[in-house]
Amino acid sequence: MYDSKSSLGSPRRVLGASMVVVAVLLVACGAPAETPVAALVNAAPNALPAAAAEPPIPDGLLEYERNTIEIFRKASDSVVYITNARRQREFMSPNVTEIAQGSGSGIVWDTEGHIVTNFHVIRGGNAFWVGFANGTRPDARVVGVDPNKDLAVLKVDPEGLTLRPVPRGDSKQLVVGQKVVAIGNPFGLDRTLTTGVVSALGREIPSLAGTRIEGVIQTDAAINPGNSGGPLLDSAGRLIGVNTSILSPSGQSAGIGFAVPVAIVERVVPQLIEKGRVTRAGLGVRILQDSVTRGWGVEGVVVAEVFPGSAAEGAGLRSIDLDRRGNVQSFDLIVGIDDVEVRSYEDLYAVLDPHQPGEQVMVKFVRDGRRQEREIELQEVQ
């Protein structure tokens, strides 16, 4: 990520300090598969029937109903069904078996054949099929993944396909209470619609990389296993998030679902398409594990090592100073970036995440009991 460390840090609580959750699991919404993928593909005519002509919207419906119907009709062809499989050679045989790993949903991103989904939907697989509303099921390949944001991009051959990208909205303008619509393939049931509202904003959920995804949208629209990677839409049918997980004691919808906001998706996906990975900005340092720092009774992140030639070295930050017996003599303790307080590695990750290499930040740190500041030009890090 920004700064390498031996551990990415343990995830914090999914919800804020104002909510205590007992015996509740955060569940990724990709549907597990227990059957060979051939069975899923062969059963596809029942699971994903070709689209029929839409009947007219009946007269006398409420405006809310008409709006929901119109959203579904405009967006449903842009939602796909993803089958994740692993090809492996049979023991003592030249035959190759395809074992299903799971399934989920995806979103048509552009007319070039790029499909956006969650990383956990495709994790563990090496063969993928994308099911469209008209019954077409082309093979797909992975273009790039970002476990830190639980996002991935697949690519299908666009020839012969009618690809309708979902128009994108602005997740930064959302307010609690506004209507949302989720479309996906829960439990393999294709193009299922649920409605609800934005229940909360600015939530945090752990990523598969051990970091946290910030600014997450919470909704009460029913989201179940298989919904992962599907769109969360506003009342204008615009994409505002990618459904990713639920908070549930049973593994099924309990009215608390989460979506990665489109502001993050729009930042990550173009990089995955162009480079297959995400470019992130960092200081060029290795951070001491939070568990060690807390044991010293200090809050902040301790700079364990400043990499030679890094932005941090140029700004005068120092590696931890140890005597020949390994005793700590002095260290730089980062306590803030610009006007944001930094108490842990996760705080540092969160404050640097929106930045790009080349941008300037003010790093605030304590050395030998004295508070200091250095302006640092962020660099690209893995």
RAFENZI-V530215 format. One record per residue. N is the residue number from 1. SS is DSSP state (H for helix, E for strand, - for the rest). OMEGA is omega in whole degrees, -180 to 180 (NA if undefined). NEAR is the number of other C-alpha atoms within 10 Angstrom. Layout:
n:N ss:SS omega:OMEGA near:NEAR
n:N ss:SS omega:OMEGA near:NEAR
This chain:
n:1 ss:- omega:-178 near:18
n:2 ss:- omega:-175 near:22
n:3 ss:- omega:-175 near:23
n:4 ss:- omega:176 near:16
n:5 ss:- omega:-176 near:16
n:6 ss:- omega:177 near:9
n:7 ss:- omega:179 near:14
n:8 ss:- omega:178 near:19
n:9 ss:- omega:-180 near:17
n:10 ss:- omega:-180 near:16
n:11 ss:- omega:176 near:17
n:12 ss:- omega:179 near:14
n:13 ss:- omega:-178 near:15
n:14 ss:- omega:-179 near:19
n:15 ss:- omega:-178 near:14
n:16 ss:- omega:-176 near:11
n:17 ss:- omega:-177 near:7
n:18 ss:- omega:-178 near:5
n:19 ss:- omega:177 near:9
n:20 ss:- omega:-178 near:10
n:21 ss:- omega:-178 near:12
n:22 ss:- omega:176 near:7
n:23 ss:- omega:180 near:6
n:24 ss:- omega:-178 near:12
n:25 ss:E omega:168 near:14
n:26 ss:E omega:-170 near:17
n:27 ss:E omega:171 near:19
n:28 ss:E omega:-169 near:25
n:29 ss:- omega:175 near:31
n:30 ss:- omega:-176 near:30
n:31 ss:E omega:177 near:22
n:32 ss:E omega:180 near:16
n:33 ss:- omega:-180 near:18
n:34 ss:- omega:-178 near:10
n:35 ss:- omega:175 near:13
n:36 ss:E omega:-176 near:15
n:37 ss:H omega:178 near:25
n:38 ss:H omega:180 near:14
n:39 ss:H omega:178 near:11
n:40 ss:H omega:-178 near:18
n:41 ss:H omega:-179 near:16
n:42 ss:H omega:-180 near:10
n:43 ss:- omega:-173 near:11
n:44 ss:H omega:179 near:17
n:45 ss:H omega:177 near:13
n:46 ss:H omega:-177 near:13
n:47 ss:H omega:-176 near:18
n:48 ss:- omega:-179 near:23
n:49 ss:- omega:177 near:15
n:50 ss:- omega:-176 near:13
n:51 ss:- omega:176 near:11
n:52 ss:- omega:178 near:8
n:53 ss:- omega:-178 near:6
n:54 ss:- omega:175 near:7
n:55 ss:- omega:178 near:6
n:56 ss:- omega:177 near:6
n:57 ss:- omega:-177 near:11
n:58 ss:- omega:175 near:7
n:59 ss:- omega:173 near:7
n:60 ss:- omega:179 near:8
n:61 ss:- omega:174 near:10
n:62 ss:- omega:179 near:8
n:63 ss:H omega:178 near:9
n:64 ss:H omega:-180 near:10
n:65 ss:H omega:-180 near:12
n:66 ss:H omega:179 near:14
n:67 ss:H omega:180 near:15
n:68 ss:H omega:179 near:20
n:69 ss:H omega:-179 near:13
n:70 ss:H omega:177 near:14
n:71 ss:H omega:-178 near:20
n:72 ss:H omega:-177 near:20
n:73 ss:H omega:180 near:13
n:74 ss:H omega:-171 near:12
n:75 ss:H omega:-170 near:22
n:76 ss:H omega:179 near:21
n:77 ss:H omega:180 near:20
n:78 ss:H omega:179 near:26
n:79 ss:E omega:-175 near:30
n:80 ss:E omega:178 near:29
n:81 ss:E omega:-177 near:30
n:82 ss:E omega:175 near:31
n:83 ss:E omega:-176 near:28
n:84 ss:E omega:-178 near:27
n:85 ss:E omega:174 near:25
n:86 ss:E omega:176 near:18
n:87 ss:E omega:177 near:14
n:88 ss:E omega:-178 near:12
n:89 ss:E omega:178 near:11
n:90 ss:- omega:-179 near:11
n:91 ss:- omega:179 near:8
n:92 ss:- omega:-179 near:6
n:93 ss:- omega:176 near:7
n:94 ss:- omega:-177 near:8
n:95 ss:- omega:178 near:9
n:96 ss:E omega:180 near:12
n:97 ss:E omega:176 near:15
n:98 ss:E omega:-179 near:19
n:99 ss:E omega:-179 near:20
n:100 ss:E omega:176 near:24
n:101 ss:E omega:-179 near:25
n:102 ss:E omega:-180 near:27
n:103 ss:E omega:180 near:33
n:104 ss:E omega:-177 near:31
n:105 ss:E omega:178 near:36
n:106 ss:E omega:-175 near:34
n:107 ss:E omega:174 near:29
n:108 ss:E omega:-174 near:27
n:109 ss:- omega:-178 near:23
n:110 ss:- omega:-179 near:16
n:111 ss:- omega:178 near:14
n:112 ss:- omega:178 near:15
n:113 ss:- omega:179 near:21
n:114 ss:E omega:-179 near:25
n:115 ss:E omega:179 near:29
n:116 ss:E omega:177 near:28
n:117 ss:E omega:175 near:30
n:118 ss:- omega:176 near:30
n:119 ss:H omega:-176 near:24
n:120 ss:H omega:176 near:23
n:121 ss:H omega:-176 near:30
n:122 ss:H omega:-177 near:26
n:123 ss:- omega:177 near:16
n:124 ss:- omega:-178 near:14
n:125 ss:- omega:173 near:18
n:126 ss:- omega:174 near:16
n:127 ss:E omega:-174 near:20
n:128 ss:E omega:174 near:25
n:129 ss:E omega:179 near:22
n:130 ss:E omega:-179 near:25
n:131 ss:E omega:178 near:24
n:132 ss:- omega:-175 near:27
n:133 ss:- omega:-179 near:19
n:134 ss:- omega:179 near:15
n:135 ss:- omega:178 near:16
n:136 ss:- omega:-177 near:17
n:137 ss:E omega:180 near:20
n:138 ss:E omega:171 near:15
n:139 ss:E omega:178 near:16
n:140 ss:E omega:175 near:22
n:141 ss:E omega:180 near:17
n:142 ss:E omega:177 near:20
n:143 ss:E omega:-180 near:20
n:144 ss:E omega:-180 near:22
n:145 ss:E omega:174 near:27
n:146 ss:E omega:180 near:21
n:147 ss:H omega:-179 near:16
n:148 ss:H omega:179 near:17
n:149 ss:H omega:-180 near:23
n:150 ss:- omega:180 near:24
n:151 ss:E omega:177 near:26
n:152 ss:E omega:177 near:29
n:153 ss:E omega:172 near:29
n:154 ss:E omega:179 near:27
n:155 ss:E omega:173 near:22
n:156 ss:- omega:176 near:20
n:157 ss:- omega:-175 near:13
n:158 ss:- omega:-177 near:14
n:159 ss:- omega:179 near:10
n:160 ss:- omega:-180 near:7
n:161 ss:- omega:171 near:15
n:162 ss:- omega:-174 near:13
n:163 ss:- omega:-179 near:18
n:164 ss:- omega:179 near:18
n:165 ss:- omega:177 near:20
n:166 ss:- omega:176 near:21
n:167 ss:- omega:-174 near:16
n:168 ss:E omega:179 near:17
n:169 ss:- omega:-178 near:19
n:170 ss:- omega:-178 near:14
n:171 ss:H omega:179 near:21
n:172 ss:H omega:-178 near:12
n:173 ss:H omega:-178 near:7
n:174 ss:- omega:174 near:17
n:175 ss:- omega:179 near:13
n:176 ss:- omega:179 near:13
n:177 ss:- omega:-178 near:12
n:178 ss:- omega:-175 near:13
n:179 ss:E omega:173 near:20
n:180 ss:E omega:179 near:25
n:181 ss:E omega:176 near:27
n:182 ss:E omega:176 near:27
n:183 ss:E omega:180 near:32
n:184 ss:E omega:-176 near:31
n:185 ss:- omega:-178 near:30
n:186 ss:H omega:179 near:26
n:187 ss:H omega:179 near:18
n:188 ss:H omega:179 near:24
n:189 ss:- omega:-168 near:14
n:190 ss:- omega:172 near:26
n:191 ss:- omega:178 near:26
n:192 ss:E omega:-178 near:17
n:193 ss:E omega:170 near:19
n:194 ss:E omega:-179 near:17
n:195 ss:E omega:178 near:18
n:196 ss:E omega:180 near:16
n:197 ss:E omega:168 near:17
n:198 ss:E omega:-176 near:21
n:199 ss:E omega:-180 near:20
n:200 ss:E omega:179 near:18
n:201 ss:E omega:176 near:19
n:202 ss:E omega:178 near:14
n:203 ss:E omega:176 near:19
n:204 ss:E omega:175 near:21
n:205 ss:E omega:179 near:27
n:206 ss:E omega:175 near:19
n:207 ss:- omega:179 near:20
n:208 ss:- omega:179 near:17
n:209 ss:- omega:179 near:17
n:210 ss:- omega:174 near:17
n:211 ss:- omega:179 near:24
n:212 ss:E omega:175 near:26
n:213 ss:E omega:-177 near:25
n:214 ss:E omega:177 near:20
n:215 ss:E omega:-175 near:20
n:216 ss:E omega:179 near:25
n:217 ss:E omega:173 near:26
n:218 ss:E omega:-179 near:26
n:219 ss:E omega:175 near:29
n:220 ss:- omega:173 near:22
n:221 ss:- omega:-175 near:25
n:222 ss:- omega:177 near:21
n:223 ss:- omega:-176 near:33
n:224 ss:- omega:176 near:27
n:225 ss:- omega:-175 near:26
n:226 ss:- omega:177 near:29
n:227 ss:- omega:-177 near:36
n:228 ss:- omega:178 near:33
n:229 ss:- omega:179 near:37
n:230 ss:- omega:-175 near:33
n:231 ss:E omega:164 near:33
n:232 ss:E omega:-172 near:28
n:233 ss:E omega:173 near:25
n:234 ss:- omega:-174 near:25
n:235 ss:- omega:174 near:15
n:236 ss:- omega:180 near:15
n:237 ss:- omega:-179 near:23
n:238 ss:- omega:179 near:21
n:239 ss:E omega:177 near:26
n:240 ss:E omega:179 near:27
n:241 ss:E omega:175 near:28
n:242 ss:E omega:-178 near:31
n:243 ss:E omega:-173 near:33
n:244 ss:E omega:-176 near:34
n:245 ss:E omega:177 near:28
n:246 ss:E omega:173 near:30
n:247 ss:E omega:-170 near:24
n:248 ss:E omega:175 near:19
n:249 ss:- omega:-174 near:15
n:250 ss:- omega:-175 near:10
n:251 ss:- omega:178 near:17
n:252 ss:- omega:-172 near:17
n:253 ss:- omega:175 near:20
n:254 ss:- omega:178 near:16
n:255 ss:- omega:177 near:18
n:256 ss:- omega:179 near:19
n:257 ss:E omega:-177 near:27
n:258 ss:E omega:178 near:32
n:259 ss:E omega:174 near:26
n:260 ss:E omega:-175 near:30
n:261 ss:E omega:-176 near:27
n:262 ss:H omega:177 near:23
n:263 ss:H omega:176 near:16
n:264 ss:H omega:-178 near:20
n:265 ss:H omega:-179 near:18
n:266 ss:H omega:177 near:11
n:267 ss:H omega:-174 near:12
n:268 ss:H omega:-171 near:22
n:269 ss:H omega:179 near:25
n:270 ss:H omega:178 near:14
n:271 ss:H omega:178 near:16
n:272 ss:H omega:179 near:21
n:273 ss:H omega:-176 near:19
n:274 ss:H omega:-171 near:11
n:275 ss:H omega:-178 near:12
n:276 ss:- omega:-180 near:17
n:277 ss:- omega:-178 near:18
n:278 ss:- omega:174 near:22
n:279 ss:- omega:179 near:18
n:280 ss:E omega:-176 near:20
n:281 ss:E omega:179 near:24
n:282 ss:E omega:-176 near:28
n:283 ss:- omega:-176 near:25
n:284 ss:- omega:179 near:22
n:285 ss:E omega:170 near:25
n:286 ss:E omega:-175 near:19
n:287 ss:E omega:176 near:27
n:288 ss:- omega:-179 near:21
n:289 ss:- omega:-178 near:20
n:290 ss:H omega:-179 near:22
n:291 ss:H omega:178 near:11
n:292 ss:H omega:-179 near:12
n:293 ss:H omega:179 near:18
n:294 ss:H omega:179 near:14
n:295 ss:H omega:177 near:9
n:296 ss:- omega:178 near:9
n:297 ss:- omega:179 near:7
n:298 ss:- omega:177 near:14
n:299 ss:- omega:-177 near:16
n:300 ss:- omega:177 near:22
n:301 ss:E omega:-178 near:27
n:302 ss:E omega:177 near:26
n:303 ss:E omega:180 near:22
n:304 ss:E omega:-178 near:19
n:305 ss:E omega:172 near:23
n:306 ss:E omega:-175 near:22
n:307 ss:- omega:180 near:17
n:308 ss:- omega:179 near:11
n:309 ss:- omega:-177 near:9
n:310 ss:- omega:176 near:19
n:311 ss:H omega:-180 near:22
n:312 ss:H omega:179 near:26
n:313 ss:H omega:179 near:18
n:314 ss:H omega:-180 near:14
n:315 ss:H omega:176 near:15
n:316 ss:- omega:175 near:12
n:317 ss:- omega:-174 near:26
n:318 ss:- omega:171 near:19
n:319 ss:- omega:178 near:20
n:320 ss:- omega:-177 near:18
n:321 ss:E omega:-180 near:15
n:322 ss:E omega:173 near:12
n:323 ss:- omega:-174 near:9
n:324 ss:- omega:177 near:7
n:325 ss:- omega:178 near:6
n:326 ss:- omega:178 near:8
n:327 ss:- omega:-178 near:9
n:328 ss:E omega:177 near:11
n:329 ss:E omega:178 near:10
n:330 ss:E omega:179 near:15
n:331 ss:- omega:174 near:21
n:332 ss:E omega:-179 near:25
n:333 ss:E omega:179 near:29
n:334 ss:E omega:-177 near:27
n:335 ss:E omega:180 near:23
n:336 ss:E omega:172 near:21
n:337 ss:E omega:-173 near:20
n:338 ss:- omega:-179 near:14
n:339 ss:- omega:-177 near:11
n:340 ss:E omega:179 near:14
n:341 ss:E omega:179 near:15
n:342 ss:- omega:180 near:24
n:343 ss:- omega:-175 near:19
n:344 ss:- omega:176 near:23
n:345 ss:H omega:180 near:23
n:346 ss:H omega:175 near:21
n:347 ss:H omega:179 near:20
n:348 ss:H omega:177 near:23
n:349 ss:H omega:-175 near:20
n:350 ss:H omega:-176 near:17
n:351 ss:H omega:179 near:16
n:352 ss:H omega:-173 near:19
n:353 ss:H omega:-179 near:17
n:354 ss:- omega:-175 near:11
n:355 ss:- omega:177 near:15
n:356 ss:- omega:176 near:16
n:357 ss:- omega:-179 near:16
n:358 ss:- omega:178 near:14
n:359 ss:- omega:-179 near:11
n:360 ss:E omega:173 near:14
n:361 ss:E omega:175 near:17
n:362 ss:E omega:-180 near:15
n:363 ss:E omega:180 near:22
n:364 ss:E omega:-176 near:21
n:365 ss:E omega:179 near:24
n:366 ss:E omega:177 near:17
n:367 ss:E omega:179 near:14
n:368 ss:- omega:176 near:10
n:369 ss:- omega:-179 near:11
n:370 ss:E omega:179 near:8
n:371 ss:E omega:-178 near:13
n:372 ss:E omega:178 near:14
n:373 ss:E omega:175 near:16
n:374 ss:E omega:174 near:16
n:375 ss:E omega:-175 near:17
n:376 ss:E omega:173 near:22
n:377 ss:E omega:-175 near:20
n:378 ss:- omega:-180 near:23
n:379 ss:E omega:178 near:20
n:380 ss:E omega:178 near:19
n:381 ss:E omega:179 near:17
n:382 ss:- omega:NA near:12
